[in-house]
Amino acid sequence: MGGDFNCHSREWDQDVQHHRTTAILLVETAASLGLEYARPSNYGPTTTDTLSACVKRAVEHQGRSDHIPLSAKIPLRHAVPKVKGRTLKPFSDEEKEFVADIVLDIGDLSGYHPTTAEEVERMTSAIAGAFSTAWKKHSTEYVVGPNSREYWSDDCTRALEEYRREMSTENHKAFRSAVKAAKREFFDKRIKEVATTNKRPWDLMEWVKKRKSPPCKAIQFEGWLCHNLGDLWNTLHSTYNTASDRPVDVSVLEELPDEPERPWPKFSQLELRQALEACSARSAPGPDHIMWRHLKQILALSECGDIIIALANGCMESGHWPRHFKESTSVIIPKPNKPPYSAPKAFRPIVLLNTLGKLIEKMISNRFQHDMIKYNLVDPNQMGGVRQRSTEDAGLFLTHLVRLGWAQKLQTSVVALSTTRLSSIAFDVAQFFPSINHQFLLAVLEKLGFNRRVVAFFGSYLVDQFTTYAWNRDTSDPRRADVGVGQGSALSPVLSALVIAPVMKLFRKRSAGLGCTLISYVDDGNIIIQSAGVDTNCVMLWHAYSIVFELFMKSGLALEHDKTKLFHFTRARTGFDRSLDLGYAPYTGDNPLRPKTYWWYLGFYFDRKLTF
């Protein structure tokens, strides 16, 4: 393999001082083909083109000459396997018949009200069977190859077959006209949908400024490279289930008062409609192939709505979550700005659940959101996972706290040059959603006064979960996932907020003498200290961080110390660069935690004087 790749690197050009991602990928690609860089022996005044080769010295074939032949084996490109699947064309006659058959089949369940786990399983299996039968009957098989196009239509296929059969100029023109018409119809429809339906103009950016997928190296786990799919699935499963053996100390909740147990009324048609109205028609379907568009058409009939409400009430009454709803697909996607994408933590699992199960989860989530606010179950400084508390609220709260501190100091100070310093330390919870401990979560629900039937339901909801990992077009075998809550479930934000709530309340109680403030946004937390000097702030931050670390550890969660950040808000000319010995590796001893000059937090950029 040789040529001018327009790729500069110090590996083959001593005048270049860098070895960037493009050069790294070139070397790795050549190595995957069994090639290594061949350094030329006759250096000249010009830059030699990159050359990689895998040659063998054929000594046994040497003739009369004093030269021996060199042999090279060049692997040809393997054929790209075609992927088969089934699809249902949106808004087609087949889709209408698909919905009609489901309505007809589940109509037999009208008037059925399950109260036991066995009855819930039987009813769920009947509904799932109706979905599956209708899908197999009305969906069509498709094949995705390397040359597949999203705009391709049946007219394009017929025109291409005609051209291949006769190879005439007229048929070639007809084929090009069919392709052009298919493109025009597809893109006009897409633009109209963006402009009138979802009103998301940035959805068109992938046409004019398409973002390329980040280049990924071979995934490394515990010093080993994952060169086959089996190793990759084991690595991903181990990464997202690290909390399975993590100890918890439920006794830490004894410091908080017990909330009185509250009743759990049955679900109503209004709750079903409210949960369904907020669902996007563009979200990806789960393993049952049902989209929100289909479910809205099915549940438009009150009789079908009553059937789903009866199933939801039966789940809560029996304290059982059906096995069908415990099956999911975890799609692995890269986190933004996490190069070089060689560690599994640089990727995030997004869970695709069965759509009907997601609807029931949304109904439960809406109830939880109501109770969290009405009964003050979460801390006022919890900004994530709670409705009406957004990233803007977190940014405004932090800015207000900084300026309030400055204003108070200027009013009470007797020295004109003294200013109030506000220091904050930001921390991150490692693999937050996959690491939530089920034992601790159930104890929190009981502590916060949720009905015993609700606690029993989540005892069934959280166990015996199975997920299939999806990496590009490859999928794994089903794997047990009995830790954490899946990112993609409507319950994950509220459950995570409820797990964090005791930590926030206990920290407020234990740090009363430090005069500090703790705010959180899902898995991002900030400890804020206000005093007359940065040196004093650092001492109090050290004590406050120790309290937070202990509380999270007893909750079954771990802090990522290497992601911790320090920032000093001060208008003084000195003290803004004061470091902090965190007391935990890697920021301890000779490597203290150094403050940031600029801080990016939840989409906001802060500097120490708030001059942004």
C-alpha positions as CSV (number, residue, x, y, z in Angstrom):
1,M,0.0,0.0,0.0
2,G,1.6,3.3,-1.1
3,G,0.7,6.8,-2.1
4,D,0.5,10.4,-1.2
5,F,-2.0,10.4,1.6
6,N,-1.4,14.1,2.4
7,C,-0.9,12.9,6.0
8,H,2.0,14.4,7.9
9,S,3.4,12.7,11.0
10,R,6.7,12.5,12.9
11,E,6.6,8.8,12.3
12,W,7.8,9.2,8.7
13,D,8.8,12.9,8.6
14,Q,11.3,14.1,11.2
15,D,10.5,17.7,10.4
16,V,6.9,17.3,11.7
17,Q,6.4,17.5,15.4
18,H,2.9,16.0,15.7
19,H,1.2,12.6,15.3
20,R,-2.4,13.4,14.9
21,T,-5.6,11.3,14.7
22,T,-5.5,10.9,10.9
23,A,-2.0,9.5,11.0
24,I,-2.9,7.2,13.9
25,L,-5.9,5.9,12.0
26,L,-3.7,5.3,8.9
27,V,-1.2,3.3,10.9
28,E,-3.9,1.3,12.6
29,T,-5.7,0.6,9.3
30,A,-2.4,-0.6,7.7
31,A,-1.7,-2.8,10.8
32,S,-5.1,-4.4,10.6
33,L,-4.2,-5.5,7.0
34,G,-0.9,-6.9,8.2
35,L,1.2,-4.0,6.8
36,E,4.0,-2.1,8.5
37,Y,5.7,1.1,7.5
38,A,8.6,0.5,5.1
39,R,11.3,3.1,5.8
40,P,13.2,4.0,2.6
41,S,17.0,3.6,2.7
42,N,17.7,6.3,0.1
43,Y,16.6,9.5,1.6
44,G,16.5,12.4,-0.9
45,P,15.8,16.1,-0.9
46,T,12.0,15.5,-1.2
47,T,9.5,14.0,1.2
48,T,8.8,10.4,0.5
49,D,5.2,9.3,0.1
50,T,3.9,7.0,2.8
51,L,4.6,3.3,2.0
52,S,3.4,0.3,3.9
53,A,4.0,-3.3,2.9
54,C,4.0,-6.8,4.1
55,V,6.7,-8.7,2.2
56,K,8.4,-12.0,2.6
57,R,11.9,-13.0,1.3
58,A,11.5,-16.0,-1.0
59,V,15.1,-17.3,-0.5
60,E,14.2,-20.7,-1.9
61,H,13.3,-19.1,-5.2
62,Q,16.6,-17.4,-5.7
63,G,18.1,-17.9,-9.2
64,R,21.5,-17.2,-10.6
65,S,21.2,-13.5,-9.6
66,D,22.4,-12.3,-6.3
67,H,18.9,-10.9,-5.7
68,I,16.0,-12.8,-4.1
69,P,12.4,-12.2,-5.0
70,L,10.1,-10.5,-2.6
71,S,6.5,-11.7,-2.3
72,A,3.5,-9.8,-0.9
73,K,0.0,-11.1,-0.2
74,I,-2.7,-8.4,-0.7
75,P,-6.1,-9.2,1.0
76,L,-9.1,-8.4,-1.2
77,R,-12.0,-6.6,0.2
78,H,-14.6,-8.9,1.8
79,A,-18.1,-8.6,0.6
80,V,-20.2,-6.4,2.9
81,P,-23.0,-8.6,4.3
82,K,-26.5,-7.5,3.6
83,V,-28.8,-6.8,6.6
84,K,-32.3,-8.1,6.4
85,G,-35.3,-6.7,8.4
86,R,-38.9,-5.9,8.3
87,T,-40.6,-2.6,7.9
88,L,-44.0,-1.0,7.7
89,K,-44.3,2.1,5.4
90,P,-45.6,5.1,7.4
91,F,-49.2,6.3,6.6
92,S,-49.7,3.5,4.1
93,D,-52.8,1.3,3.6
94,E,-50.8,-1.6,5.2
95,E,-50.2,0.5,8.3
96,K,-53.9,1.3,8.6
97,E,-54.7,-2.4,8.3
98,F,-52.0,-3.1,10.9
99,V,-53.7,-0.8,13.4
100,A,-57.1,-2.2,12.6
101,D,-56.1,-5.8,13.2
102,I,-54.6,-4.9,16.6
103,V,-57.8,-3.1,17.7
104,L,-59.8,-6.1,16.6
105,D,-57.6,-8.6,18.4
106,I,-57.2,-6.8,21.8
107,G,-60.9,-6.0,21.8
108,D,-61.5,-9.5,23.2
109,L,-59.8,-8.3,26.5
110,S,-62.5,-5.7,27.1
111,G,-63.9,-6.0,30.6
112,Y,-60.9,-8.0,31.9
113,H,-59.3,-6.7,35.1
114,P,-56.2,-8.6,36.3
115,T,-55.4,-8.7,40.0
116,T,-52.7,-11.3,40.2
117,A,-49.3,-11.7,38.7
118,E,-50.5,-14.7,36.6
119,E,-53.4,-12.7,35.2
120,V,-51.2,-9.7,34.4
121,E,-48.8,-12.0,32.5
122,R,-51.7,-13.6,30.6
123,M,-53.1,-10.3,29.6
124,T,-49.8,-8.9,28.5
125,S,-49.0,-12.0,26.5
126,A,-52.3,-11.6,24.7
127,I,-51.6,-8.0,23.8
128,A,-48.0,-8.8,22.7
129,G,-49.3,-11.6,20.6
130,A,-51.7,-9.3,18.8
131,F,-48.9,-6.9,18.1
132,S,-46.6,-9.7,16.8
133,T,-49.3,-11.3,14.6
134,A,-50.3,-8.0,13.0
135,W,-46.6,-7.0,12.4
136,K,-45.7,-10.3,10.7
137,K,-48.9,-10.0,8.5
138,H,-48.5,-6.5,7.3
139,S,-44.8,-5.7,7.4
140,T,-42.6,-6.3,4.4
141,E,-39.0,-7.6,4.3
142,Y,-36.2,-5.3,3.3
143,V,-32.5,-5.7,2.6
144,V,-29.9,-3.1,3.5
145,G,-26.7,-3.2,1.4
146,P,-23.7,-0.9,0.9
147,N,-25.6,1.0,-1.9
148,S,-29.0,1.4,-0.1
149,R,-30.5,4.8,-0.3
150,E,-33.3,6.2,2.0
151,Y,-35.2,7.7,-0.9
152,W,-35.3,4.5,-3.0
153,S,-38.8,3.5,-4.1
154,D,-40.5,0.6,-5.9
155,D,-40.5,2.7,-9.1
156,C,-36.7,3.0,-8.9
157,T,-36.4,-0.8,-8.6
158,R,-38.7,-1.4,-11.6
159,A,-36.9,1.2,-13.7
160,L,-33.5,-0.3,-12.8
161,E,-34.7,-3.8,-13.7
162,E,-35.9,-2.6,-17.1
163,Y,-32.6,-0.9,-17.8
164,R,-30.6,-3.9,-16.8
165,R,-32.7,-6.2,-19.0
166,E,-32.5,-4.1,-22.2
167,M,-29.5,-1.7,-21.6
168,S,-31.0,0.9,-23.9
169,T,-30.6,4.7,-23.8
170,E,-34.4,5.2,-23.3
171,N,-34.5,2.8,-20.3
172,H,-31.4,4.6,-18.8
173,K,-33.2,7.9,-19.1
174,A,-36.3,6.4,-17.6
175,F,-34.3,5.1,-14.7
176,R,-32.7,8.5,-14.0
177,S,-36.1,10.2,-14.2
178,A,-37.5,7.7,-11.6
179,V,-34.6,8.3,-9.3
180,K,-34.9,12.1,-9.6
181,A,-38.7,11.9,-8.9
182,A,-38.1,9.7,-5.9
183,K,-35.5,12.1,-4.5
184,R,-37.8,15.1,-5.0
185,E,-40.8,13.4,-3.4
186,F,-38.7,12.1,-0.4
187,F,-36.9,15.4,0.3
188,D,-40.0,17.6,-0.2
189,K,-41.9,15.4,2.2
190,R,-39.1,15.6,4.7
191,I,-38.8,19.4,4.5
192,K,-42.6,19.8,4.9
193,E,-42.5,17.6,7.9
194,V,-39.7,19.6,9.5
195,A,-41.4,22.9,8.7
196,T,-45.0,22.1,9.7
197,T,-45.1,19.0,12.0
198,N,-42.1,18.8,14.4
199,K,-40.8,22.4,13.6
200,R,-37.2,21.4,14.2
201,P,-35.3,23.2,11.4
202,W,-32.0,21.9,12.8
203,D,-33.0,18.4,11.6
204,L,-32.0,19.6,8.1
205,M,-28.4,20.3,9.2
206,E,-27.3,16.7,8.4
207,W,-27.9,17.5,4.7
208,V,-25.9,20.7,4.5
209,K,-23.4,20.2,7.3
210,K,-23.4,16.5,8.1
211,R,-21.6,15.6,11.3
212,K,-19.3,12.7,10.8
213,S,-19.2,9.9,13.3
214,P,-16.1,10.2,15.6
215,P,-13.3,7.8,14.7
216,C,-13.1,4.9,17.2
217,K,-10.1,2.9,18.2
218,A,-10.3,-0.7,19.4
219,I,-12.1,-0.7,22.7
220,Q,-9.7,-1.4,25.6
221,F,-10.9,-2.9,28.9
222,E,-8.5,-3.7,31.8
223,G,-5.5,-3.5,29.4
224,W,-7.0,-5.9,26.8
225,L,-8.1,-5.0,23.3
226,C,-11.6,-6.2,22.1
227,H,-10.9,-7.6,18.6
228,N,-14.1,-9.7,18.3
229,L,-17.8,-9.1,19.1
230,G,-17.8,-11.6,22.0
231,D,-15.1,-9.6,23.8
232,L,-17.0,-6.3,23.0
233,W,-20.3,-7.6,24.5
234,N,-18.5,-8.8,27.6
235,T,-16.7,-5.5,28.0
236,L,-19.9,-3.4,27.6
237,H,-21.9,-5.6,29.9
238,S,-19.2,-5.5,32.6
239,T,-18.9,-1.7,32.3
240,Y,-22.6,-1.0,32.6
241,N,-23.1,-3.5,35.4
242,T,-20.2,-2.5,37.7
243,A,-22.6,-1.7,40.6
244,S,-23.8,-5.3,41.0
245,D,-21.4,-6.0,43.9
246,R,-21.1,-2.5,45.3
247,P,-22.0,-2.4,49.0
248,V,-24.6,-0.1,50.4
249,D,-25.5,1.1,53.9
250,V,-29.3,1.5,54.1
251,S,-29.0,2.5,57.8
252,V,-27.9,5.9,56.7
253,L,-31.5,6.7,56.0
254,E,-32.4,6.3,59.7
255,E,-31.2,9.9,60.2
256,L,-34.2,11.1,58.2
257,P,-37.8,11.1,59.4
258,D,-40.3,8.5,58.0
259,E,-43.0,10.0,55.7
260,P,-46.5,8.7,56.3
261,E,-47.7,6.1,53.7
262,R,-49.9,7.6,51.0
263,P,-52.7,5.9,49.1
264,W,-52.2,5.0,45.4
265,P,-55.5,5.7,43.4
266,K,-56.2,3.8,40.3
267,F,-55.2,5.3,36.9
268,S,-57.8,7.2,34.9
269,Q,-58.4,8.0,31.2
270,L,-57.2,11.5,31.7
271,E,-53.8,10.3,33.0
272,L,-53.6,7.9,30.0
273,R,-54.3,10.8,27.5
274,Q,-51.8,13.2,29.2
275,A,-49.1,10.6,29.1
276,L,-49.8,9.8,25.5
277,E,-50.1,13.4,24.2
278,A,-46.5,14.2,25.2
279,C,-45.0,11.3,23.2
280,S,-43.1,12.1,20.0
281,A,-44.1,10.3,16.9
282,R,-40.5,10.3,15.7
283,S,-39.0,8.2,18.6
284,A,-37.6,4.8,17.8
285,P,-39.7,1.8,18.4
286,G,-38.7,-0.9,20.8
287,P,-38.6,-4.7,20.3
288,D,-42.4,-4.8,19.8
289,H,-42.1,-2.6,16.6
290,I,-44.9,-0.4,17.9
291,M,-44.5,3.4,17.5
292,W,-46.2,6.1,19.4
293,R,-48.1,7.0,16.2
294,H,-49.6,3.5,16.2
295,L,-50.5,3.6,19.9
296,K,-52.2,6.9,19.6
297,Q,-54.4,5.5,16.8
298,I,-55.2,2.4,18.8
299,L,-56.0,4.2,22.1
300,A,-58.1,6.8,20.4
301,L,-60.9,4.3,21.0
302,S,-62.0,4.5,24.7
303,E,-62.6,0.7,24.8
304,C,-58.9,0.1,24.0
305,G,-57.9,2.8,26.5
306,D,-59.8,1.0,29.2
307,I,-58.0,-2.2,28.4
308,I,-54.6,-0.6,28.9
309,I,-55.7,1.2,32.1
310,A,-56.9,-2.1,33.4
311,L,-53.5,-3.6,32.7
312,A,-51.7,-0.7,34.4
313,N,-53.9,-0.9,37.5
314,G,-53.4,-4.7,37.5
315,C,-49.6,-4.2,37.6
316,M,-49.8,-1.9,40.6
317,E,-52.4,-4.1,42.4
318,S,-50.5,-7.3,42.0
319,G,-47.0,-5.7,42.4
320,H,-45.8,-7.3,39.2
321,W,-44.1,-6.0,36.1
322,P,-44.6,-8.4,33.1
323,R,-41.7,-10.3,31.6
324,H,-42.5,-8.9,28.1
325,F,-41.8,-5.3,29.3
326,K,-38.5,-6.4,30.8
327,E,-37.0,-7.1,27.4
328,S,-35.0,-4.2,25.9
329,T,-32.3,-3.2,23.4
330,S,-29.4,-1.1,24.6
331,V,-28.1,0.9,21.7
332,I,-24.4,2.0,22.3
333,I,-23.8,5.6,21.1
334,P,-20.6,7.7,21.6
335,K,-20.7,10.6,24.0
336,P,-19.8,13.9,22.4
337,N,-16.2,15.2,22.8
338,K,-14.8,12.1,24.4
339,P,-11.9,11.1,22.1
340,P,-10.1,8.8,21.4
341,Y,-13.2,6.6,22.0
342,S,-11.1,3.6,23.1
343,A,-12.7,3.3,26.6
344,P,-16.2,1.9,27.1
345,K,-17.0,4.8,29.4
346,A,-16.8,7.1,26.3
347,F,-20.1,5.5,25.2
348,R,-23.6,5.7,26.5
349,P,-26.2,3.0,26.4
350,I,-29.7,4.2,25.3
351,V,-32.4,1.7,26.2
352,L,-35.2,1.0,23.7
353,L,-38.2,-0.5,25.5
354,N,-41.5,-2.0,24.4
355,T,-43.7,1.0,23.7
356,L,-46.7,-0.1,25.6
357,G,-44.6,-0.6,28.7
358,K,-43.1,2.8,28.2
359,L,-46.6,4.3,28.2
360,I,-47.4,2.7,31.6
361,E,-44.0,3.9,32.9
362,K,-44.9,7.5,31.8
363,M,-48.2,7.3,33.8
364,I,-46.3,6.2,36.9
365,S,-43.7,8.9,36.3
366,N,-46.3,11.6,36.1
367,R,-47.7,10.4,39.5
368,F,-44.2,10.5,41.0
369,Q,-43.5,14.0,39.7
370,H,-46.7,15.2,41.4
371,D,-45.9,13.6,44.7
372,M,-42.3,14.8,44.7
373,I,-43.4,18.4,44.5
374,K,-46.6,18.3,46.6
375,Y,-45.0,16.4,49.5
376,N,-41.4,18.0,49.3
377,L,-39.8,14.6,48.7
378,V,-36.8,16.1,46.9
379,D,-34.4,18.9,47.9
380,P,-35.1,22.4,46.6
381,N,-31.6,22.5,45.1
382,Q,-32.2,19.4,42.9
383,M,-32.5,20.7,39.4
384,G,-32.5,17.6,37.3
385,G,-35.2,15.0,37.0
386,V,-37.8,17.3,38.5
387,R,-40.3,19.2,36.3
388,Q,-40.1,23.0,36.2
389,R,-36.4,22.9,37.2
390,S,-34.2,23.2,34.2
391,T,-30.6,23.9,33.3
392,E,-31.5,27.6,33.1
393,D,-32.7,27.4,36.8
394,A,-29.4,25.9,37.8
395,G,-27.3,28.6,36.0
396,L,-29.4,31.4,37.4
397,F,-29.3,30.0,40.9
398,L,-25.5,29.8,40.8
399,T,-25.2,33.3,39.3
400,H,-27.6,34.8,41.9
401,L,-25.7,33.1,44.7
402,V,-22.4,34.6,43.5
403,R,-23.7,38.1,43.2
404,L,-25.6,37.9,46.4
405,G,-22.4,37.0,48.2
406,W,-20.6,39.9,46.7
407,A,-23.4,42.3,47.6
408,Q,-23.5,41.2,51.2
409,K,-19.7,41.5,51.7
410,L,-19.5,45.0,50.1
411,Q,-22.3,46.2,52.5
412,T,-20.7,44.8,55.6
413,S,-17.0,45.1,54.8
414,V,-14.9,47.7,56.5
415,V,-12.0,47.4,54.2
416,A,-12.6,48.8,50.7
417,L,-10.3,46.2,49.0
418,S,-11.8,43.1,50.6
419,T,-14.3,41.2,48.5
420,T,-16.3,38.1,49.2
421,R,-14.9,35.0,47.5
422,L,-17.1,32.2,46.4
423,S,-15.5,28.9,45.6
424,S,-17.3,25.9,44.1
425,I,-16.2,22.3,43.5
426,A,-18.0,20.3,40.9
427,F,-18.1,16.5,41.0
428,D,-19.5,13.8,38.8
429,V,-21.1,10.4,39.7
430,A,-19.5,7.5,37.8
431,Q,-22.0,5.7,35.4
432,F,-24.9,7.1,37.4
433,F,-28.0,5.6,35.8
434,P,-26.5,2.1,35.4
435,S,-25.1,2.2,39.0
436,I,-28.3,2.9,41.0
437,N,-28.6,0.2,43.6
438,H,-32.0,-1.4,43.7
439,Q,-31.9,-2.3,47.4
440,F,-31.2,1.4,48.3
441,L,-33.8,2.6,45.9
442,L,-36.6,0.4,47.4
443,A,-35.6,1.6,50.9
444,V,-35.8,5.2,49.8
445,L,-39.3,4.7,48.3
446,E,-40.5,3.2,51.6
447,K,-38.8,6.0,53.5
448,L,-40.6,8.6,51.4
449,G,-44.0,7.2,52.1
450,F,-44.9,5.6,48.8
451,N,-47.6,3.0,49.1
452,R,-46.5,-0.6,49.9
453,R,-48.0,-1.8,46.7
454,V,-45.8,0.7,44.8
455,V,-42.7,-0.5,46.6
456,A,-43.7,-4.1,45.9
457,F,-44.2,-3.2,42.2
458,F,-40.7,-1.8,41.9
459,G,-39.4,-4.9,43.6
460,S,-40.6,-6.7,40.6
461,Y,-39.9,-4.0,38.1
462,L,-36.1,-3.8,38.9
463,V,-35.3,-7.5,38.7
464,D,-35.0,-10.1,35.9
465,Q,-34.3,-7.4,33.3
466,F,-32.8,-8.6,30.0
467,T,-31.2,-6.4,27.4
468,T,-29.6,-6.9,24.0
469,Y,-26.6,-4.7,23.2
470,A,-26.6,-3.1,19.7
471,W,-23.3,-1.8,18.2
472,N,-23.9,-0.4,14.7
473,R,-25.7,-3.3,12.9
474,D,-24.4,-6.0,15.3
475,T,-26.4,-7.3,18.2
476,S,-25.6,-9.4,21.2
477,D,-27.4,-12.2,22.8
478,P,-29.9,-11.2,25.6
479,R,-28.0,-10.5,28.9
480,R,-29.2,-10.1,32.4
481,A,-29.2,-6.4,33.6
482,D,-30.4,-6.3,37.2
483,V,-28.6,-3.1,38.2
484,G,-29.4,0.6,37.6
485,V,-32.2,2.1,35.6
486,G,-32.1,2.4,31.9
487,Q,-31.5,5.7,30.1
488,G,-34.6,5.8,27.9
489,S,-37.2,4.8,30.5
490,A,-39.6,7.6,31.6
491,L,-38.9,6.4,35.2
492,S,-35.2,6.9,35.2
493,P,-35.2,10.7,35.8
494,V,-37.6,10.4,38.7
495,L,-36.0,7.4,40.3
496,S,-32.6,8.9,40.0
497,A,-33.9,12.1,41.6
498,L,-35.4,10.1,44.5
499,V,-32.1,8.3,45.1
500,I,-30.2,11.7,45.2
501,A,-32.8,13.3,47.5
502,P,-31.6,11.6,50.8
503,V,-28.0,12.5,50.0
504,M,-29.0,16.1,49.5
505,K,-31.0,16.2,52.8
506,L,-28.3,14.4,54.8
507,F,-25.6,16.7,53.5
508,R,-27.6,19.7,54.5
509,K,-27.9,18.2,58.0
510,R,-24.3,17.2,58.4
511,S,-22.7,20.3,56.9
512,A,-24.8,22.8,58.9
513,G,-21.6,24.3,60.5
514,L,-19.8,24.7,57.2
515,G,-22.2,27.2,55.7
516,C,-22.1,25.6,52.3
517,T,-24.6,24.9,49.6
518,L,-25.0,21.7,47.5
519,I,-26.8,21.8,44.2
520,S,-27.2,18.9,41.7
521,Y,-28.4,18.4,38.2
522,V,-28.9,14.6,37.7
523,D,-25.4,13.2,38.2
524,D,-23.5,16.6,38.2
525,G,-23.1,18.2,41.6
526,N,-21.7,21.4,43.0
527,I,-20.5,22.2,46.5
528,I,-20.5,26.0,47.0
529,I,-18.7,27.8,49.9
530,Q,-18.9,31.5,50.7
531,S,-16.5,33.2,53.1
532,A,-14.1,36.2,53.2
533,G,-11.1,34.4,51.8
534,V,-10.3,31.7,49.3
535,D,-8.0,29.9,51.8
536,T,-10.9,29.4,54.2
537,N,-13.1,28.2,51.3
538,C,-10.6,25.5,50.4
539,V,-10.5,24.2,54.0
540,M,-14.3,24.0,54.1
541,L,-14.5,22.4,50.7
542,W,-12.2,19.6,51.8
543,H,-14.5,18.8,54.7
544,A,-17.7,19.2,52.5
545,Y,-16.3,16.9,49.8
546,S,-15.5,14.2,52.4
547,I,-19.1,14.3,53.6
548,V,-20.5,14.0,50.0
549,F,-18.1,11.2,49.2
550,E,-19.2,9.2,52.3
551,L,-22.9,9.7,51.6
552,F,-22.6,8.6,48.0
553,M,-20.5,5.6,48.9
554,K,-23.2,4.5,51.4
555,S,-25.8,5.0,48.7
556,G,-24.0,2.5,46.4
557,L,-22.7,5.3,44.1
558,A,-19.1,6.3,43.3
559,L,-17.7,9.7,42.6
560,E,-15.2,10.1,39.7
561,H,-12.5,12.0,41.4
562,D,-10.6,12.6,38.2
563,K,-13.6,14.6,36.8
564,T,-13.8,16.9,39.8
565,K,-13.3,20.6,39.0
566,L,-12.4,23.6,41.2
567,F,-13.4,27.2,40.5
568,H,-13.1,30.4,42.5
569,F,-15.5,33.3,41.9
570,T,-13.5,36.4,43.0
571,R,-12.9,39.9,41.8
572,A,-9.7,40.1,43.7
573,R,-6.3,40.1,42.0
574,T,-5.0,37.3,44.1
575,G,-6.3,34.0,45.4
576,F,-8.1,33.0,42.3
577,D,-5.4,30.4,41.5
578,R,-5.4,28.7,45.0
579,S,-5.2,24.9,44.6
580,L,-6.9,22.3,46.8
581,D,-5.6,19.0,48.1
582,L,-8.8,16.9,47.6
583,G,-7.6,14.0,49.8
584,Y,-8.4,11.5,47.0
585,A,-6.4,10.4,44.1
586,P,-5.4,11.7,41.7
587,Y,-5.7,15.2,43.3
588,T,-3.7,14.8,46.5
589,G,-0.1,15.2,47.6
590,D,2.1,16.7,44.9
591,N,-0.8,16.8,42.5
592,P,-3.5,19.1,44.0
593,L,-6.7,20.1,42.2
594,R,-6.0,23.3,40.4
595,P,-8.8,25.8,39.7
596,K,-10.1,26.4,36.2
597,T,-9.7,29.8,34.5
598,Y,-13.0,29.3,32.7
599,W,-15.7,26.9,33.7
600,W,-18.3,25.3,31.4
601,Y,-21.3,24.1,33.4
602,L,-24.6,22.9,31.9
603,G,-24.1,25.0,28.7
604,F,-23.0,28.1,30.6
605,Y,-19.5,29.6,30.5
606,F,-18.3,31.2,33.7
607,D,-15.3,33.3,34.5
608,R,-14.2,34.3,38.0
609,K,-15.7,37.9,37.7
610,L,-18.9,36.9,35.9
611,T,-18.1,39.0,32.9
612,F,-19.6,36.5,30.4
